[in-house]
């Protein structure tokens, strides 16, 4: 079984997952480029994945067979397993617990050659509906404290299969970076009685310097202090602390903005590998006034090396103002 171990100095938790080490791609030096006939995520290969736990399907089609447009399945090589007990314990000065959680894969399309930006807005919307519905379901398990939703597109962004997919991991603890972000937002609110993300949105919309694109429900901005070139944040215009509270109307607007933004990035940067993560409140924390859920999208254009790891500082050669102007002026491909 996997195990969670806590560093006593930094407070960061690490997952020791020997099961993940059995993946064929681990520690390899070249991308996993499984052809269609061997891809477990392609339509017709449903028997190569664990049974689905959520899907969008044609009427009268049966689970785990053809006829789907999106499937969510447990990860075959999970970082954490849902069965068992946490069994928190001490090991001298160290803290550890069993690797209990959930690790799910959202297979975004039945077609091997498609990427997220090539899907219709309706299909992109289904991806974000799946995130919402799975988080709502996982929140019913009292062992889980936080759900992270993330996408790795491209080998250099950490993807081990080319077929379009993203992942959801439910954790029994709140990650340290989430605690840090929540703490900063809470301190700002205690001082000013306003959400810092709402204030950022107001200033960016007024200044119109770092806005990349926007619609009636969302804005994509180049953050003031980005760690990486062309890093982009997507924020709902209305305050909301938990992603799982997103409405259907907002999901449609988010799908439209995501497609627009990805097409701009692909036009500007020639289909870069990228990661995105949904930043949301911990599961037990609902409807607070100080935190604002958002998505961080990071093209993988530079490498993190010794200086960054050693200092926590990031060197970004592209000012966010230049990145925003460049992307805003582009006419995205159809």
ZICORFEN-V329145 format. One record per helix or strand of 3 or more residues. SS is the DSSP state (@ for helix, = for strand). FROM is the first residue (numbers start at 1). TO is the last residue. If there is no record, write none. Layout:
<<SS | FROM | TO> <SS | FROM | TO>>
//
This chain:
<<= | 3 | 6> <= | 13 | 16> <@ | 20 | 22> <@ | 36 | 38> <@ | 46 | 48> <= | 52 | 57> <= | 68 | 74> <= | 89 | 91> <= | 94 | 98> <= | 100 | 107> <@ | 116 | 118> <@ | 121 | 138> <= | 146 | 153> <@ | 155 | 157> <= | 165 | 171> <@ | 176 | 192> <@ | 196 | 207> <= | 211 | 214> <= | 218 | 221> <= | 232 | 236> <@ | 243 | 245> <@ | 248 | 269> <= | 274 | 279> <= | 294 | 299> <@ | 306 | 311> <@ | 320 | 329>>
//
